[in-house]
C-alpha cells in the first residue's frame, strides 16, 4: 500500500480533527490491517448509502428533513471515500493535461 519511507493516510482523524498517518514497511501489521478493515467498512457504507440516496431521491413524498439528513450522510460518506482514495494513491488529477516535452 505504501512505498518504503512513505506515510499512509489513515481512515480516521485525531481528536483535534487533523489527519493521522502511519509510517511502516509492514503492510500486514496490526494498524495497517485495522486501517484496511475500516476502509472496507467505509466503502461498503458508501455503497449502501448511495442505494438509499437513489430511493430517497425517487420518493416524491420525501420530506425536507429527510433530504437534509441524506445530504449530511452523503457528505460524510464522500469525505470518507476521498480519504480512502487519497490513502490508496488513486486520487484523480484535476489539472489540465500537460503537453509532451520534446
ABEGO torsion letter per residue (X at the ends): XBBBGBBBBBABBBAAGBBBBBBBABAABAAAAAAAAAAAAAAAAAAAAAAAAAAAAABAABBAAAAAAAAAAAAAAAAAAAAAAAAAGABBBABBBBBBBX
